Every structure is written in structure tokens, then in C-alpha cells.
Amino acid sequence: MGHETLLDLAKQTLVTALMICAPALLVGMAVGLMVSFFQTVTSLQEQTLTIVPKMLAVLITIVVLMPWILSTLREFTASLFRNLSAFGLGA
């Protein structure tokens, strides 16, 4: 297995991980900004007010996107096994 192939597999792994994590991270960031704005306007400085909505929003995002996440991981795994078997490393 050449260095180019290993670098390509590493790049594909990082891109897949970023694609899977990005929606939940963006939703968490957006909810965090909204809660921070709400806290600034109302002068409420409760710590649980920042954590709980972000956790719920990220959890709901992950549950809603679970079919897409699983299909993306399935495609990535199949591609990985195809690449490994082409080099005689697969089963």
C-alpha cells in the first residue's frame, strides 16, 4: 500500500467524520448563541440554562439525522473494505 493511498484514506476518514459531526456542532453552536442572547437580554446567568438546551438540541439533531449518519458510515466502511481488499489486506 503506497503513501498516496494511505493519505487518501486518511483524508476520506477525516472528511467523513467532519460531515457526520458538523450538523450537530452547528446546531449546538446556534442554540448556544440564542441562549446567550436570551441571557444577556434578561440578565439571567444560570448555568443549567446554557447546557440543557444545547444538549437537547444536539440529541434531537443526532436522532433525526441517524438514518443519514448510518448510511454515510455504511458507504465509508464499504469503500474502506474495497480499498483494503484491492491491496490484499481484506478478508
C-alpha positions as CSV (number, residue, x, y, z in Angstrom):
1,M,0.0,0.0,0.0
2,G,1.5,3.3,-1.1
3,H,1.8,6.5,0.8
4,E,-0.7,8.2,-1.5
5,T,-3.3,5.6,-0.8
6,L,-2.8,5.9,2.9
7,L,-3.1,9.7,2.7
8,D,-6.2,9.4,0.6
9,L,-7.8,7.0,3.1
10,A,-6.9,9.4,6.0
11,K,-8.3,12.3,4.1
12,Q,-11.5,10.4,3.4
13,T,-11.8,9.4,7.1
14,L,-11.4,13.0,8.3
15,V,-13.9,14.3,5.7
16,T,-16.5,11.6,6.7
17,A,-16.0,12.4,10.4
18,L,-16.4,16.1,9.7
19,M,-19.6,15.5,7.6
20,I,-21.1,13.4,10.4
21,C,-20.2,15.8,13.3
22,A,-20.9,19.2,11.6
23,P,-24.7,19.3,11.8
24,A,-24.8,18.6,15.5
25,L,-22.0,21.0,16.2
26,L,-23.6,23.8,14.1
27,V,-27.0,23.2,15.9
28,G,-25.3,23.3,19.3
29,M,-23.5,26.5,18.4
30,A,-26.7,28.1,17.1
31,V,-28.7,27.2,20.2
32,G,-25.8,28.4,22.4
33,L,-25.8,31.8,20.7
34,M,-29.6,32.1,21.1
35,V,-29.4,31.1,24.8
36,S,-26.5,33.6,25.3
37,F,-28.5,36.3,23.7
38,F,-31.5,35.5,25.8
39,Q,-29.4,35.5,29.0
40,T,-27.9,38.8,28.0
41,V,-31.3,40.4,27.4
42,T,-32.9,39.0,30.6
43,S,-29.7,39.2,32.8
44,L,-30.3,35.6,33.7
45,Q,-27.0,33.9,34.5
46,E,-28.0,30.3,35.3
47,Q,-25.5,27.6,34.1
48,T,-28.1,24.9,33.5
49,L,-29.9,27.3,31.2
50,T,-27.0,27.1,28.8
51,I,-26.2,23.4,29.0
52,V,-29.6,21.7,28.9
53,P,-31.0,23.4,25.7
54,K,-27.7,22.7,23.8
55,M,-27.7,19.0,24.9
56,L,-31.3,18.6,23.9
57,A,-30.8,20.3,20.5
58,V,-27.8,18.2,19.7
59,L,-29.5,15.0,20.8
60,I,-32.6,15.7,18.7
61,T,-30.3,16.6,15.7
62,I,-28.5,13.3,16.1
63,V,-31.7,11.3,16.4
64,V,-33.2,13.0,13.3
65,L,-30.1,12.6,11.2
66,M,-29.4,9.0,12.4
67,P,-30.5,7.3,9.1
68,W,-28.2,9.7,7.1
69,I,-25.4,9.1,9.6
70,L,-25.7,5.4,9.3
71,S,-25.9,5.3,5.5
72,T,-22.8,7.6,5.3
73,L,-20.9,5.3,7.7
74,R,-22.0,2.2,5.8
75,E,-20.8,3.7,2.5
76,F,-17.5,4.7,4.0
77,T,-16.9,1.3,5.5
78,A,-17.8,-0.4,2.2
79,S,-15.3,1.9,0.4
80,L,-12.7,1.2,3.0
81,F,-13.0,-2.5,2.7
82,R,-13.0,-2.3,-1.1
83,N,-9.7,-0.3,-0.9
84,L,-8.2,-2.7,1.5
85,S,-9.2,-5.8,-0.4
86,A,-7.7,-4.2,-3.6
87,F,-4.3,-4.3,-1.8
88,G,-4.8,-7.9,-0.4
89,L,-5.4,-6.7,3.1
90,G,-9.0,-7.6,3.4
91,A,-10.7,-10.9,4.3
